[in-house]
Amino acid sequence: MLAVTGACSSKSNTTNTQTQNQTPSHQAATDISGMLKEGPGPYAGTNYEKRKFEQEVLDKFTKNTSAQDMYNQLVYNLAENYEDGLQKINAISPTYTFDTNRPGESAQSQGETTKKVHVQILLDASGSMNGKIGGKTKMELAKAAVTQFASSLQKGADISLRLYGHKGSGSNSDKQLSCSQTEVVYPSAPYDANAFSTALQQAKPAGWTPIAKAMEDAKTQINQTKETDTENILYIVSDGVETCGGSPVQAAQSIHQSNIKAVVNIIGFDIPSKDRQALEKISQAGGGTYVDVKTAEELQREMQKAQFDLWLKWTRWGDNNWVSIEKQWSKKWMDRTNEKTALIKKILQENKRYAEAMLYLQNKGILDGNRYSELYNLTQKRYKMISDEINRVAKAKEDQLEQARQEIEAKIKSEKDQMTNKYKQ
């Protein structure tokens, strides 16, 4: 019996010695960089088993174990890893995406390129435009409306002005001359107030009404530019129907169904009721709309309708992008907060386990007052340094996200305000 007991005792001592020898010598980090990557220790996180930890680690301490050595072993066993969580916070991108397809631009390839907009105004300068409404000729009123419309086109759009019916007179002798010629007085280019005003002065009511010829010549003009990725829109302002024997419905269909796919819109100015249906058919064939106006105010309003539509689109563009940026910021902020919260929970849990270990050692009479104070100060210094670093990184990311959000929202608002003011009625 004595021999067996002695053998068991010898084995137990050997095992304890091996266990103690297997506990590696560890020097706890004193700088924040080292502290952040020190864990995870064998008893960190969900691996913590209080009773097992006390038996295999704390019970090895003696009254001769220094506070520093105790601290080194506590950190080795209980330290959490904070570096990964902080890297996740730093990795949150401060970049926000928004809809780059501005109103008036046709998006392609997910906004990588946009179609150029080319607007052609075909202005009726036939003799009937000498008729008066409210003390002014139809031509004077049409010029004012056309000028307002041209000046309100979105940035980047080209405009051209073609006159028809401005040659010859309304006499039969001049019919061939009047019906055979249309003229571009403002070639396709961005709007220039002085040049456009000079061009518009050439519009003087004179002859017949070759609507079909005007559209055919507009189609030729577009084809000659050989521009690709261009959105072509025609606005025909007329106070009457075709009088030159052409087929405007066929011409509108041809230009709309060709490779240039132009849209033909008709604004009938003081059109007799018997002629409206003919003009409606032209716009239908051209894939556009027909609007009948009888007064100068209605003409001005209709010419500004595209302007109002763009005002509304720009308003929605700005508002929708603002909402999108806010949602992205909220998601990024929450990701940052979740990572920060997880890190704070880690350091609180680690610090709590230090406190439990110290209480255990104190109750066993191993940790006296002086060493208790020294060990407590070491653990609290670690707690403060790591907590401060977590808060610093989280605050820096919050500031970065906020600054980027404010910058992009200011940019969107500036562009929205600029364009809505431009298109404001």
C-alpha positions in Angstrom: 0.0 0.0 0.0 2.8 2.4 0.9 4.5 1.6 -2.4 1.4 2.2 -4.4 0.7 5.5 -2.6 4.2 6.6 -3.1 4.0 5.8 -6.8 0.8 7.7 -7.2 2.2 10.7 -5.3 5.3 10.7 -7.4 3.1 10.6 -10.6 0.9 13.4 -9.4 3.9 15.6 -8.5 5.4 14.9 -11.9 2.1 15.9 -13.6 1.9 19.1 -11.7 5.5 19.9 -12.5 4.9 19.3 -16.2 1.7 21.4 -16.1 3.5 24.2 -14.4 6.5 23.8 -16.8 4.1 23.9 -19.8 2.8 27.3 -18.8 5.0 29.5 -21.0 6.8 32.5 -19.7 5.0 35.5 -21.0 5.8 39.2 -20.8 2.6 41.3 -21.1 2.8 44.1 -23.6 3.1 47.6 -22.3 2.3 49.5 -25.5 -1.1 49.6 -27.1 0.0 48.0 -30.4 1.1 44.9 -28.5 -1.9 44.8 -26.3 -4.3 44.8 -29.2 -2.9 41.7 -30.7 -1.9 39.8 -27.5 -4.9 37.5 -27.4 -6.8 35.4 -27.7 -5.6 33.6 -24.6 -6.4 29.9 -23.8 -9.2 31.1 -21.5 -10.4 34.0 -23.5 -14.0 34.4 -24.8 -16.2 31.3 -24.6 -13.2 29.2 -23.6 -13.3 30.6 -20.1 -14.1 27.9 -17.5 -13.9 29.6 -14.1 -13.2 26.6 -11.9 -10.7 25.0 -14.4 -8.9 28.4 -14.7 -8.6 28.7 -11.0 -7.2 25.2 -10.6 -4.8 25.2 -13.6 -3.6 28.8 -13.4 -4.4 30.7 -10.2 -3.6 27.8 -7.8 0.0 27.8 -9.1 0.5 31.3 -7.7 2.2 31.6 -4.3 2.8 34.4 -1.8 6.2 34.7 -3.5 4.8 35.3 -7.0 5.2 39.0 -7.9 2.3 41.1 -9.0 4.0 41.5 -12.4 4.4 37.8 -12.9 0.7 37.3 -11.9 -0.3 40.0 -14.4 1.8 38.4 -17.1 0.1 35.1 -16.6 -3.4 36.6 -16.3 -2.9 38.5 -19.6 -1.5 35.4 -21.3 -4.5 33.3 -20.4 -7.4 35.9 -20.5 -6.4 38.5 -23.1 -8.8 39.0 -25.9 -7.9 39.9 -29.5 -8.9 43.4 -30.4 -6.9 43.9 -33.6 -9.4 42.1 -35.8 -12.3 44.2 -34.6 -10.5 47.5 -35.0 -9.4 46.5 -38.5 -13.1 45.9 -39.4 -13.9 49.4 -38.2 -11.1 50.9 -40.2 -12.2 48.9 -43.3 -15.7 50.5 -43.4 -15.5 52.6 -46.6 -16.3 56.3 -46.3 -17.4 56.3 -50.0 -21.0 56.8 -50.9 -22.7 56.0 -54.2 -25.5 57.9 -55.8 -27.4 58.1 -59.0 -25.1 59.8 -61.6 -27.7 59.7 -64.3 -28.8 63.3 -64.3 -32.2 64.3 -65.6 -32.2 65.0 -69.3 -29.5 62.4 -69.8 -30.3 58.9 -71.1 -28.2 56.4 -69.2 -26.3 53.6 -70.8 -24.0 51.0 -69.4 -25.2 51.6 -65.9 -24.4 55.3 -66.1 -20.9 55.0 -67.5 -21.9 57.0 -70.6 -24.9 59.2 -71.4 -26.6 60.1 -74.6 -26.2 63.6 -75.8 -29.5 65.5 -76.2 -30.1 67.4 -79.5 -33.3 69.5 -79.7 -34.5 70.8 -83.1 -37.1 73.5 -83.2 -39.0 73.7 -86.5 -40.7 77.0 -86.5 -43.6 77.8 -88.8 -42.9 81.1 -90.6 -45.7 80.9 -93.0 -47.9 84.0 -93.8 -50.6 83.0 -91.3 -48.2 83.6 -88.4 -48.8 87.3 -89.1 -52.2 86.8 -87.4 -52.6 88.6 -84.1 -53.5 87.4 -80.6 -53.9 90.0 -77.9 -52.3 92.8 -79.9 -49.2 90.8 -80.9 -48.5 88.6 -83.9 -48.4 84.9 -83.5 -44.8 85.1 -84.7 -43.8 87.5 -81.9 -45.4 85.3 -79.3 -43.8 82.2 -80.7 -40.4 83.8 -80.7 -40.7 84.7 -77.1 -41.8 81.2 -76.1 -39.1 79.6 -78.2 -36.4 81.8 -76.7 -37.6 80.9 -73.2 -37.6 77.2 -74.0 -34.2 77.2 -75.6 -32.6 79.1 -72.7 -33.9 76.5 -70.2 -32.5 73.4 -71.8 -30.3 71.3 -69.6 -26.5 71.8 -69.6 -24.8 69.8 -72.4 -27.8 69.8 -74.7 -27.5 71.1 -78.3 -30.2 73.0 -80.0 -30.9 74.0 -83.6 -33.5 76.2 -85.1 -35.0 75.5 -88.5 -37.5 77.8 -90.3 -40.0 76.8 -92.8 -42.5 78.8 -94.8 -40.3 81.9 -94.6 -39.5 82.1 -98.3 -41.5 83.8 -101.0 -45.1 84.7 -100.2 -48.5 83.1 -100.0 -49.2 83.6 -103.7 -49.5 80.7 -106.1 -46.5 82.0 -108.0 -44.3 81.7 -105.0 -45.6 78.3 -103.9 -42.8 76.2 -105.4 -40.2 78.5 -103.8 -41.8 78.5 -100.4 -42.5 74.8 -100.4 -39.1 73.7 -101.5 -36.9 75.4 -98.9 -36.4 75.2 -95.2 -33.4 76.8 -93.5 -31.3 76.2 -90.4 -30.7 79.6 -88.9 -29.1 78.3 -85.7 -26.9 75.2 -86.3 -26.7 72.5 -83.7 -24.8 73.9 -80.8 -25.3 74.7 -77.1 -27.6 77.6 -76.5 -26.0 81.1 -76.9 -28.4 83.9 -76.1 -27.0 86.5 -78.5 -26.5 84.1 -81.4 -30.0 82.5 -80.9 -31.7 85.9 -80.8 -29.9 87.0 -84.0 -31.0 83.8 -85.7 -34.6 84.2 -84.6 -34.8 87.6 -86.1 -34.8 85.9 -89.5 -38.2 84.4 -88.8 -40.6 86.6 -90.7 -44.0 85.3 -91.7 -44.1 84.9 -95.5 -45.3 81.9 -97.4 -46.7 78.4 -97.4 -46.4 75.6 -94.9 -44.1 72.7 -95.8 -44.2 70.7 -92.6 -43.1 67.4 -94.3 -40.2 69.1 -96.1 -39.0 70.6 -92.7 -39.0 67.1 -91.1 -37.2 65.5 -94.1 -34.5 68.2 -94.0 -34.2 67.8 -90.2 -33.6 64.1 -90.7 -30.9 64.8 -93.3 -29.3 67.2 -90.9 -29.2 64.7 -88.1 -27.8 62.0 -90.4 -25.0 64.3 -91.6 -23.7 64.8 -88.1 -23.0 61.1 -87.8 -23.3 61.4 -84.1 -23.9 58.2 -82.1 -25.6 58.0 -78.7 -27.6 61.1 -79.3 -31.2 61.6 -78.3 -33.0 63.6 -81.0 -36.1 65.5 -80.1 -38.1 67.7 -82.6 -40.6 70.4 -81.6 -42.7 71.7 -84.4 -44.5 75.0 -83.7 -47.2 75.6 -86.3 -50.5 77.5 -86.6 -51.6 75.4 -89.6 -51.4 72.1 -91.4 -49.3 71.0 -94.4 -50.2 73.2 -97.5 -47.4 72.1 -99.8 -48.8 68.6 -100.7 -46.2 66.7 -98.7 -46.9 63.8 -96.4 -46.0 64.9 -92.8 -47.4 61.7 -91.2 -45.1 59.6 -93.4 -42.1 62.0 -92.8 -42.7 61.8 -89.0 -42.9 58.0 -89.1 -39.8 57.8 -91.2 -37.7 60.0 -88.9 -39.0 58.2 -85.8 -38.5 54.7 -87.1 -35.1 55.3 -88.6 -31.8 54.6 -86.9 -31.8 58.1 -85.3 -35.2 57.4 -83.6 -36.1 61.1 -83.3 -39.3 62.0 -81.4 -41.6 64.4 -83.1 -43.7 66.7 -80.9 -46.3 69.2 -82.3 -47.4 72.4 -80.6 -50.5 73.6 -82.5 -50.8 77.4 -82.0 -54.3 78.7 -82.6 -55.2 75.8 -84.8 -58.7 75.6 -86.4 -60.6 72.7 -85.0 -60.9 71.1 -88.4 -57.1 70.9 -88.7 -56.2 69.5 -85.2 -56.7 65.8 -86.1 -54.2 66.1 -89.0 -51.5 67.5 -86.6 -52.3 64.9 -84.0 -51.6 62.1 -86.5 -48.2 63.6 -87.2 -47.2 63.6 -83.5 -48.5 60.0 -83.1 -46.5 58.8 -86.1 -43.4 60.6 -84.7 -43.8 58.9 -81.2 -44.4 62.3 -79.6 -47.3 64.4 -78.3 -49.6 67.0 -79.7 -50.7 70.0 -77.7 -53.2 72.6 -78.8 -52.7 76.1 -77.5 -54.9 79.1 -78.2 -53.3 81.9 -76.2 -49.8 83.4 -75.7 -49.9 82.2 -72.1 -50.7 78.6 -73.2 -48.0 78.6 -75.8 -45.5 79.9 -73.2 -46.6 77.3 -70.7 -46.4 74.5 -73.2 -43.0 75.5 -74.3 -42.0 75.5 -70.7 -43.6 72.1 -69.9 -40.3 70.4 -70.7 -38.7 72.9 -68.4 -41.1 72.1 -65.6 -40.7 68.3 -66.2 -36.9 68.8 -65.8 -37.4 70.9 -62.6 -39.5 68.1 -61.2 -37.0 65.4 -62.2 -34.1 67.4 -60.7 -36.1 67.8 -57.5 -36.7 64.1 -57.3 -33.1 63.3 -58.3 -31.8 65.4 -55.4 -34.3 64.1 -52.9 -33.8 60.4 -53.8 -30.1 60.7 -53.7 -30.2 62.4 -50.3 -32.4 59.5 -49.0 -30.0 57.0 -50.5 -26.9 58.7 -48.9 -28.7 58.8 -45.5 -29.4 55.1 -45.7 -25.8 54.2 -46.6 -24.5 56.4 -43.8 -26.9 54.7 -41.4 -25.7 51.3 -42.4 -22.0 52.2 -42.2 -22.6 53.9 -38.8 -24.4 50.8 -37.5 -21.6 48.6 -38.7 -19.1 50.8 -36.9 -21.2 50.8 -33.7 -21.7 47.1 -33.7 -18.0 46.4 -34.0 -17.3 49.0 -31.3 -19.9 47.5 -29.0 -18.4 44.0 -29.5 -14.9 45.3 -28.6 -16.1 47.2 -25.5 -17.9 44.0 -24.3 -14.6 42.1 -24.8 -12.5 44.5 -22.7 -15.2 44.7 -20.0 -15.4 40.9 -19.8 -11.6 40.6 -19.7 -11.4 43.2 -17.0 -14.1 41.5 -15.0 -12.2 38.2 -15.1 -9.1 39.9 -13.8 -11.2 41.2 -10.9 -12.6 37.7 -10.2 -9.1 36.2 -10.3 -7.7 38.8 -7.9 -10.6 38.3 -5.4 -10.0 34.5 -5.6 -6.3 35.0 -4.8 -7.1 37.5 -2.1 -9.5 35.1 -0.4 -6.9 32.3 -0.5 -4.4 34.6 1.3 -2.0 34.6 -1.7 -2.5 38.2 -2.7 -1.8 40.7 0.0 -2.6 44.4 0.1 0.5 45.9 -1.7 0.6 43.3 -4.4 -3.2 43.5 -4.8 -2.8 47.3 -5.4 0.0 46.8 -7.9 -1.8 44.1 -9.8 -5.0 46.1 -9.8 -3.2 49.1 -11.2 -1.6 47.0 -14.0 -5.0 45.6 -15.1 -6.7 49.0 -14.9 -4.0 50.6 -17.0 -4.5 47.9 -19.6 -8.2 48.4 -19.5 -8.0 52.1 -20.0 -5.4 52.0 -22.8 -7.4 49.5 -24.8 -10.8 51.2 -24.1 -9.3 54.5 -25.2 -8.0 53.0 -28.4 -11.3 51.4 -29.2 -13.1 54.8 -28.6 -10.4 56.7 -30.6 -10.7 54.4 -33.7 -14.5 54.3 -33.5 -14.7 58.1 -33.2 -12.2 58.7 -36.0 -14.3 56.4 -38.3 -17.5 58.2 -37.2 -16.0 61.6 -38.1 -14.7 60.3 -41.4 -18.1 58.9 -42.3 -19.9 62.1 -41.3 -17.5 64.3 -43.2 -17.8 62.2 -46.3 -21.6 62.2 -46.0 -21.8 66.0 -45.6 -19.5 66.5 -48.6 -21.5 64.3 -50.9 -24.8 65.6 -49.7 -23.6 69.2 -50.2 -22.5 68.4 -53.7 -25.9 66.8 -54.5 -27.8 69.7 -53.0 -25.7 72.2 -54.8 -26.3 70.5 -58.2 -30.0 70.1 -57.4 -30.4 73.7 -56.3 -28.5 75.0 -59.4 -30.7 73.0 -61.8 -34.0 73.5 -60.1 -33.4 77.2 -60.0 -32.6 77.1 -63.7 -35.8 75.3 -64.5 -38.0 77.1 -62.0 -41.1 78.5 -63.6 
